[in-house]
Amino acid sequence: MSLNHSPETHKNLIARIPKVTGRDLPEWFEAIESGPSFLRCDERVNWLADEHGLSHGYAVALVHEHELHRRAVRF
């Protein structure tokens, strides 16, 4: 998944997610994993935005961070 914003902006968005949403990253990762089985990242982004009321930017950052986390755990 490519980012629409810089790595620095991504880092800042991820850092603000717990304060803005009241949920830590592991909670969001669990929500993504237990949510619908979408094949495409943009479908996950849209689902997070619609189902959980996140802005598009935060949803993109969460999905991207989740993908990075999943890849790191596999290896």
All heavy atoms as an XYZ file, in Angstrom:
613
protein
N       0.847     -1.174      0.000
C       0.000      0.000      0.000
C       0.887      1.230      0.000
O       1.767      1.379      0.830
C      -0.892     -0.018      1.231
C      -1.678      1.227      1.408
S      -2.727      1.136      2.854
C      -3.732      2.524      2.500
N       0.669      2.108     -0.927
C       1.450      3.340     -0.967
C       0.770      4.411     -0.124
O      -0.445      4.444      0.013
C       1.606      3.822     -2.403
O       0.361      4.185     -2.928
N       1.594      5.272      0.412
C       1.077      6.356      1.236
C       0.813      7.586      0.382
O       1.534      7.858     -0.563
C       2.084      6.725      2.322
C       2.261      5.739      3.455
C       3.355      6.219      4.382
C       0.981      5.562      4.216
N      -0.203      8.326      0.756
C      -0.493      9.595      0.099
C       0.156     10.745      0.830
O      -0.004     11.891      0.447
C      -2.003      9.831      0.024
C      -2.687      8.823     -0.853
O      -2.106      8.332     -1.812
N      -3.922      8.492     -0.521
N       0.869     10.436      1.902
C       1.532     11.475      2.674
C       2.960     11.023      2.989
O       3.318      9.872      2.801
C       0.754     11.804      3.954
C       0.270     10.608      4.700
N      -1.019     10.156      4.618
C       0.900      9.766      5.532
C      -1.160      9.087      5.371
N      -0.018      8.834      5.936
N       3.757     11.931      3.488
C       5.170     11.654      3.751
C       5.327     10.688      4.930
O       4.424     10.570      5.769
C       5.901     12.951      4.068
O       5.522     13.429      5.343
N       6.480     10.027      5.018
C       6.733      9.171      6.177
C       6.643      9.928      7.500
O       6.174      9.378      8.497
C       8.156      8.652      5.929
C       8.308      8.678      4.444
C       7.525      9.898      4.007
N       7.050     11.186      7.501
C       6.965     11.985      8.733
C       5.503     12.234      9.119
O       5.136     12.132     10.291
C       7.690     13.316      8.559
C       7.691     14.150      9.815
C       8.449     15.453      9.655
O       9.283     15.560      8.745
O       8.184     16.358     10.458
N       4.680     12.555      8.141
C       3.255     12.760      8.411
C       2.627     11.464      8.903
O       1.828     11.478      9.848
C       2.530     13.262      7.146
O       3.110     14.503      6.756
C       1.043     13.444      7.390
N       3.001     10.345      8.300
C       2.490      9.039      8.742
C       2.852      8.801     10.208
O       2.001      8.419     11.009
C       3.052      7.921      7.861
C       2.725      6.563      8.362
N       1.471      5.998      8.224
C       3.469      5.644      9.032
C       1.471      4.806      8.779
N       2.668      4.570      9.274
N       4.109      9.057     10.549
C       4.575      8.875     11.923
C       3.763      9.742     12.888
O       3.356      9.285     13.958
C       6.059      9.227     12.005
C       6.668      9.085     13.357
C       8.130      9.485     13.315
C       8.668      9.660     14.712
N      10.029     10.169     14.726
N       3.503     10.981     12.508
C       2.725     11.890     13.355
C       1.276     11.434     13.499
O       0.699     11.522     14.584
C       2.782     13.308     12.806
C       4.153     13.930     12.945
O       4.927     13.562     13.823
N       4.467     14.859     12.066
N       0.679     10.968     12.414
C      -0.694     10.460     12.475
C      -0.779      9.264     13.418
O      -1.669      9.197     14.273
C      -1.188     10.055     11.087
C      -1.563     11.173     10.136
C      -1.758     10.628      8.726
C      -2.815     11.888     10.609
N       0.150      8.329     13.278
C       0.156      7.138     14.131
C       0.325      7.526     15.597
O      -0.334      6.970     16.472
C       1.260      6.150     13.674
C       0.890      5.538     12.317
C       1.506      5.059     14.700
C      -0.397      4.748     12.287
N       1.178      8.483     15.859
C       1.404      8.921     17.246
C       0.155      9.554     17.855
O      -0.079      9.438     19.055
C       2.570      9.907     17.299
N      -0.669     10.211     17.036
C      -1.875     10.885     17.540
C      -3.093      9.974     17.650
O      -4.076     10.333     18.314
C      -2.219     12.064     16.635
C      -1.309     13.243     16.801
C      -1.859     14.487     16.126
N      -2.115     14.305     14.711
C      -1.329     14.749     13.738
N      -0.228     15.397     14.032
N      -1.646     14.564     12.479
N      -3.068      8.830     17.018
C      -4.258      7.966     16.991
C      -4.797      7.628     18.375
O      -5.997      7.753     18.600
C      -4.005      6.711     16.133
C      -4.081      7.115     14.660
C      -5.001      5.592     16.439
C      -3.734      6.029     13.684
N      -3.967      7.203     19.338
C      -4.538      6.889     20.657
C      -5.274      8.064     21.301
O      -6.348      7.893     21.878
C      -3.317      6.466     21.480
C      -2.340      5.975     20.469
C      -2.549      6.872     19.270
N      -4.713      9.251     21.182
C      -5.346     10.424     21.793
C      -6.629     10.805     21.057
O      -7.648     11.116     21.673
C      -4.377     11.598     21.803
C      -4.934     12.815     22.493
C      -3.931     13.928     22.577
C      -4.556     15.114     23.302
N      -3.640     16.227     23.415
N      -6.591     10.769     19.739
C      -7.744     11.188     18.929
C      -8.880     10.180     19.011
O     -10.051     10.564     19.054
C      -7.301     11.402     17.460
C      -8.482     11.598     16.537
C      -6.350     12.579     17.361
N      -8.542      8.881     19.039
C      -9.578      7.847     18.969
C      -9.906      7.202     20.307
O     -10.938      6.547     20.439
C      -9.158      6.723     18.006
O      -8.022      6.031     18.552
C      -8.844      7.255     16.627
N      -8.995      7.332     21.281
C      -9.212      6.666     22.561
C      -8.869      5.186     22.533
O      -9.152      4.462     23.485
N      -8.262      4.733     21.437
C      -7.874      3.320     21.298
C      -6.413      3.246     20.872
O      -5.971      3.989     20.015
C      -8.730      2.625     20.238
C     -10.194      2.561     20.612
C     -11.035      2.069     19.462
N     -10.942      0.633     19.321
C     -11.648     -0.061     18.438
N     -12.480      0.543     17.609
N     -11.522     -1.362     18.368
N      -5.678      2.307     21.474
C      -4.282      2.096     21.111
C      -4.180      1.293     19.824
O      -5.141      0.654     19.389
C      -3.550      1.347     22.228
C      -3.381      2.197     23.478
O      -3.249      3.423     23.331
O      -3.384      1.621     24.577
N      -2.970      1.308     19.245
C      -2.765      0.586     17.986
C      -3.123     -0.900     18.069
O      -3.782     -1.412     17.156
C      -1.328      0.750     17.500
C      -0.969      2.127     16.963
C       0.489      2.145     16.518
C      -1.866      2.530     15.828
N      -2.730     -1.634     19.124
C      -3.116     -3.052     19.170
C      -4.642     -3.261     19.105
O      -5.112     -4.226     18.494
C      -2.548     -3.550     20.501
C      -1.387     -2.646     20.754
C      -1.814     -1.296     20.222
N      -5.392     -2.355     19.700
C      -6.858     -2.444     19.626
C      -7.336     -2.242     18.194
O      -8.253     -2.941     17.736
C      -7.507     -1.407     20.535
C      -7.299     -1.650     22.000
C      -7.918     -0.530     22.826
O      -9.155     -0.546     22.992
O      -7.148      0.347     23.281
N      -6.739     -1.275     17.493
C      -7.112     -1.043     16.095
C      -6.699     -2.219     15.222
O      -7.445     -2.620     14.326
C      -6.501      0.259     15.584
C      -7.247      1.450     16.060
C      -6.808      2.420     16.905
C      -8.591      1.805     15.720
N      -7.796      3.356     17.114
C      -8.906      2.999     16.386
C      -9.571      1.221     14.905
C     -10.147      3.622     16.278
C     -10.801      1.844     14.792
C     -11.084      3.027     15.474
N      -5.516     -2.783     15.480
C      -5.073     -3.938     14.695
C      -6.038     -5.105     14.886
O      -6.369     -5.812     13.934
C      -3.662     -4.353     15.086
C      -2.592     -3.363     14.719
C      -1.313     -3.511     15.210
C      -2.844     -2.277     13.887
C      -0.308     -2.615     14.879
C      -1.843     -1.366     13.545
C      -0.584     -1.546     14.051
N      -6.498     -5.291     16.110
C      -7.468     -6.359     16.387
C      -8.782     -6.098     15.648
O      -9.383     -7.023     15.093
C      -7.719     -6.464     17.895
C      -8.606     -7.626     18.267
C      -8.787     -7.739     19.768
O      -7.828     -7.452     20.513
O      -9.901     -8.112     20.186
N      -9.214     -4.845     15.627
C     -10.440     -4.494     14.902
C     -10.290     -4.789     13.410
O     -11.207     -5.328     12.777
C     -10.791     -3.023     15.119
N      -9.138     -4.459     12.857
C      -8.892     -4.731     11.435
C      -8.896     -6.229     11.178
O      -9.509     -6.710     10.215
C      -7.566     -4.090     10.977
C      -7.684     -2.562     10.993
C      -7.160     -4.586      9.592
C      -6.362     -1.829     10.810
N      -8.229     -6.989     12.037
C      -8.129     -8.436     11.855
C      -9.451     -9.154     12.065
O      -9.722    -10.173     11.428
C      -7.059     -8.997     12.786
C      -5.668     -8.564     12.380
C      -4.616     -8.804     13.441
O      -4.912     -9.477     14.452
O      -3.492     -8.307     13.263
N     -10.292     -8.637     12.936
C     -11.575     -9.289     13.191
C     -12.700     -8.722     12.323
O     -13.813     -9.226     12.356
C     -11.948     -9.183     14.671
O     -12.147     -7.845     15.039
N     -12.381     -7.699     11.551
C     -13.370     -7.097     10.656
C     -13.545     -7.929      9.388
O     -13.030     -9.044      9.288
N     -14.257     -7.386      8.428
C     -14.479     -8.099      7.170
C     -13.158     -8.429      6.473
O     -12.175     -7.702      6.594
C     -15.283     -7.097      6.327
C     -15.864     -6.144      7.309
C     -14.916     -6.082      8.455
N     -13.154     -9.529      5.758
C     -11.946     -9.991      5.057
C     -11.839     -9.343      3.685
O     -12.167     -9.946      2.667
C     -11.979    -11.513      4.916
O     -11.977    -12.116      6.164
N     -11.374     -8.129      3.660
C     -11.190     -7.420      2.403
C      -9.849     -7.803      1.796
O      -8.869     -7.999      2.512
C     -11.224     -5.906      2.620
C     -12.548     -5.390      3.085
C     -12.669     -4.764      4.312
C     -13.681     -5.523      2.291
C     -13.886     -4.277      4.743
C     -14.903     -5.038      2.710
C     -15.007     -4.409      3.948
N      -9.802     -7.883      0.483
C      -8.554     -8.197     -0.200
C      -7.713     -6.955     -0.438
O      -6.499     -7.015     -0.467
C      -8.833     -8.889     -1.540
C      -9.523    -10.245     -1.438
C      -9.809    -10.798     -2.820
C      -8.658    -11.212     -0.637
N      -8.359     -5.824     -0.609
C      -7.649     -4.597     -0.957
C      -7.560     -3.659      0.243
O      -8.482     -3.543      1.044
C      -8.355     -3.900     -2.105
C      -8.324     -4.734     -3.371
C      -9.092     -4.153     -4.504
N      -9.116     -2.702     -4.487
C      -9.783     -1.971     -5.338
N     -10.494     -2.554     -6.280
N      -9.770     -0.660     -5.272
N      -6.428     -2.980      0.334
C      -6.206     -2.041      1.442
C      -7.216     -0.901      1.428
O      -7.689     -0.482      2.486
C      -4.792     -1.489      1.388
S      -3.534     -2.705      1.821
N      -7.560     -0.412      0.235
C      -8.501      0.707      0.188
C      -9.879      0.304      0.690
O     -10.610      1.118      1.234
C      -8.571      1.335     -1.201
C      -9.052      0.392     -2.287
O      -8.892     -0.833     -2.146
O      -9.587      0.898     -3.293
N     -10.220     -0.978      0.559
C     -11.495     -1.450      1.124
C     -11.439     -1.418      2.650
O     -12.422     -1.050      3.296
C     -11.791     -2.868      0.646
C     -12.093     -2.959     -0.833
C     -12.220     -4.392     -1.312
O     -11.438     -5.261     -0.849
O     -13.103     -4.641     -2.153
N     -10.297     -1.789      3.215
C     -10.130     -1.720      4.675
C     -10.178     -0.279      5.157
O     -10.776      0.015      6.189
C      -8.811     -2.372      5.095
C      -8.915     -3.868      5.129
C      -7.648     -4.501      5.666
N      -7.292     -5.473      4.653
C      -6.143     -5.570      4.050
N      -5.144     -4.788      4.397
N      -5.933     -6.454      3.125
N      -9.555      0.611      4.400
C      -9.570      2.036      4.751
C     -11.003      2.550      4.773
O     -11.433      3.203      5.736
C      -8.709      2.854      3.758
C      -8.961      4.350      3.918
C      -7.235      2.540      3.925
N     -11.759      2.271      3.720
C     -13.154      2.725      3.648
C     -13.996      2.126      4.767
O     -14.841      2.806      5.349
C     -13.754      2.394      2.282
C     -13.130      3.212      1.174
O     -12.617      4.305      1.396
N     -13.152      2.673     -0.032
N     -13.773      0.862      5.090
C     -14.517      0.214      6.172
C     -14.214      0.889      7.510
O     -15.129      1.182      8.279
C     -14.174     -1.281      6.235
C     -14.787     -1.958      7.410
C     -16.097     -2.330      7.554
C     -14.126     -2.315      8.622
N     -16.272     -2.914      8.794
C     -15.080     -2.915      9.459
C     -12.812     -2.202      9.069
C     -14.757     -3.386     10.724
C     -12.498     -2.666     10.326
C     -13.466     -3.258     11.148
N     -12.924      1.140      7.790
C     -12.566      1.812      9.045
C     -13.202      3.192      9.131
O     -13.724      3.576     10.180
C     -11.043      1.957      9.160
C     -10.270      0.764      9.674
C      -8.771      1.034      9.586
C     -10.653      0.428     11.096
N     -13.145      3.921      8.040
C     -13.720      5.268      8.029
C     -15.235      5.209      8.245
O     -15.778      5.973      9.059
C     -13.388      5.971      6.717
N     -15.896      4.320      7.549
C     -17.364      4.221      7.647
C     -17.821      3.614      8.964
O     -18.711      4.138      9.630
C     -17.928      3.388      6.490
C     -17.758      4.048      5.146
O     -17.520      5.278      5.102
O     -17.858      3.332      4.125
N     -17.220      2.509      9.346
C     -17.670      1.757     10.525
C     -17.267      2.425     11.844
O     -17.996      2.357     12.825
C     -17.097      0.338     10.466
C     -17.588     -0.588     11.529
C     -19.037     -1.018     11.349
O     -19.557     -0.932     10.219
O     -19.652     -1.436     12.351
N     -16.097      3.048     11.848
C     -15.573      3.587     13.101
C     -15.473      5.109     13.122
O     -14.950      5.684     14.083
C     -14.205      2.970     13.400
C     -14.270      1.490     13.624
N     -14.683      0.931     14.812
C     -14.016      0.448     12.795
C     -14.658     -0.378     14.711
N     -14.254     -0.701     13.497
N     -15.930      5.755     12.066
C     -15.962      7.212     12.033
C     -14.597      7.885     11.976
O     -14.455      9.020     12.420
N     -13.611      7.191     11.449
C     -12.276      7.774     11.328
C     -12.188      8.647     10.089
O     -12.854      8.380      9.090
C     -11.216      6.671     11.217
C     -11.019      5.774     12.423
C     -10.033      4.674     12.088
C     -10.535      6.578     13.602
N     -11.320      9.643     10.154
C     -11.048     10.408      8.946
C     -10.264      9.511      7.991
O      -9.642      8.521      8.402
C     -10.239     11.658      9.274
O      -8.915     11.302      9.622
N     -10.278      9.879      6.720
C      -9.587      9.080      5.718
C      -8.091      8.987      6.032
O      -7.486      7.905      5.916
C      -9.810      9.680      4.326
C      -9.171      8.899      3.240
N      -9.715      7.729      2.757
C      -8.026      9.108      2.555
C      -8.934      7.252      1.813
N      -7.898      8.072      1.668
N      -7.488     10.089      6.469
C      -6.059     10.099      6.780
C      -5.682      9.134      7.888
O      -4.694      8.397      7.773
N      -6.457      9.116      8.961
C      -6.182      8.183     10.059
C      -6.433      6.743      9.630
O      -5.684      5.839      9.992
C      -7.030      8.514     11.297
C      -6.522      9.705     12.055
C      -7.313     10.824     12.225
C      -5.254      9.723     12.610
C      -6.855     11.930     12.928
C      -4.781     10.821     13.322
C      -5.586     11.920     13.466
O      -5.114     13.014     14.165
N      -7.468      6.521      8.859
C      -7.762      5.165      8.386
C      -6.635      4.648      7.500
O      -6.201      3.504      7.637
C      -9.098      5.142      7.643
N      -6.136      5.481      6.595
C      -5.016      5.087      5.728
C      -3.790      4.773      6.576
O      -3.110      3.762      6.365
C      -4.694      6.188      4.696
C      -3.369      5.926      3.997
C      -5.796      6.315      3.674
N      -3.490      5.640      7.536
C      -2.326      5.433      8.394
C      -2.440      4.126      9.174
O      -1.466      3.374      9.287
C      -2.153      6.617      9.344
N      -3.618      3.840      9.701
C      -3.821      2.597     10.456
C      -3.650      1.367      9.580
O      -2.984      0.406      9.981
C      -5.221      2.575     11.079
C      -5.348      3.226     12.431
C      -6.813      3.350     12.827
C      -4.584      2.430     13.478
N      -4.240      1.372      8.415
C      -4.129      0.207      7.531
C      -2.678      0.008      7.106
O      -2.173     -1.117      7.104
C      -5.073      0.338      6.315
C      -4.787     -0.725      5.265
C      -6.528      0.252      6.765
N      -2.002      1.097      6.780
C      -0.597      0.989      6.386
C       0.253      0.456      7.541
O       1.079     -0.447      7.356
C      -0.074      2.348      5.925
C       1.351      2.303      5.479
N       1.730      1.697      4.311
C       2.482      2.781      6.055
C       3.055      1.797      4.185
N       3.521      2.454      5.232
N       0.054      0.986      8.728
C       0.805      0.542      9.900
C       0.503     -0.922     10.219
O       1.401     -1.690     10.585
C       0.486      1.435     11.101
C       1.423      1.276     12.254
C       2.832      1.779     11.976
O       3.051      2.571     11.038
O       3.745      1.363     12.732
N      -0.738     -1.322     10.055
C      -1.115     -2.723     10.280
C      -0.390     -3.631      9.299
O       0.105     -4.695      9.672
C      -2.638     -2.886     10.149
C      -3.093     -4.288     10.345
N      -3.474     -5.080      9.288
C      -3.209     -5.045     11.457
C      -3.815     -6.261      9.748
N      -3.659     -6.265     11.067
N      -0.310     -3.223      8.038
C       0.406     -4.016      7.035
C       1.891     -4.119      7.393
O       2.472     -5.203      7.278
C       0.245     -3.396      5.642
C      -1.126     -3.590      5.053
C      -1.467     -5.059      4.825
O      -0.635     -5.793      4.244
O      -2.558     -5.476      5.219
N       2.503     -3.027      7.814
C       3.907     -3.061      8.225
C       4.102     -4.009      9.406
O       5.060     -4.792      9.445
C       4.392     -1.660      8.605
C       4.501     -0.637      7.489
C       4.847      0.731      8.053
C       5.514     -1.062      6.446
N       3.194     -3.943     10.364
C       3.263     -4.799     11.557
C       3.113     -6.273     11.170
O       3.867     -7.116     11.654
C       2.180     -4.373     12.554
C       2.149     -5.204     13.777
N       3.083     -5.080     14.781
C       1.299     -6.181     14.181
C       2.805     -5.962     15.738
N       1.726     -6.625     15.388
N       2.141     -6.570     10.315
C       1.925     -7.960      9.890
C       3.159     -8.522      9.196
O       3.539     -9.659      9.419
C       0.743     -8.057      8.914
C      -0.575     -8.236      9.542
C      -1.689     -8.448      8.553
N      -1.300     -8.298      7.155
C      -1.671     -9.115      6.160
N      -2.441    -10.121      6.429
N      -1.298     -8.885      4.930
N       3.756     -7.725      8.318
C       4.949     -8.188      7.596
C       6.118     -8.426      8.552
O       6.875     -9.378      8.395
C       5.338     -7.184      6.532
C       4.356     -7.152      5.396
C       4.722     -6.114      4.392
N       3.654     -5.956      3.419
C       3.419     -4.876      2.733
N       4.192     -3.816      2.898
N       2.428     -4.811      1.877
N       6.277     -7.560      9.542
C       7.366     -7.697     10.499
C       7.201     -8.933     11.373
O       8.171     -9.607     11.703
C       7.468     -6.447     11.360
N       5.962     -9.236     11.729
C       5.687    -10.391     12.597
C       5.930    -11.701     11.834
O       6.389    -12.678     12.425
C       4.238    -10.326     13.134
C       3.839    -11.620     13.816
C       4.101     -9.154     14.091
N       5.634    -11.731     10.551
C       5.817    -12.944      9.761
C       7.270    -13.372      9.683
O       7.559    -14.531      9.573
C       5.297    -12.727      8.340
C       3.833    -12.996      8.214
C       3.503    -13.165      6.776
N       2.359    -12.320      6.483
C       2.005    -11.934      5.291
N       2.718    -12.290      4.253
N       0.957    -11.188      5.111
N       8.170    -12.406      9.650
C       9.588    -12.744      9.463
C      10.270    -12.743     10.764
O      10.713    -12.882     11.548
C      10.258    -11.761      8.499
C       9.678    -11.836      7.135
C       8.825    -10.844      6.667
C       9.950    -12.891      6.297
C       8.291    -10.894      5.404
C       9.413    -12.958      5.029
C       8.582    -11.956      4.582
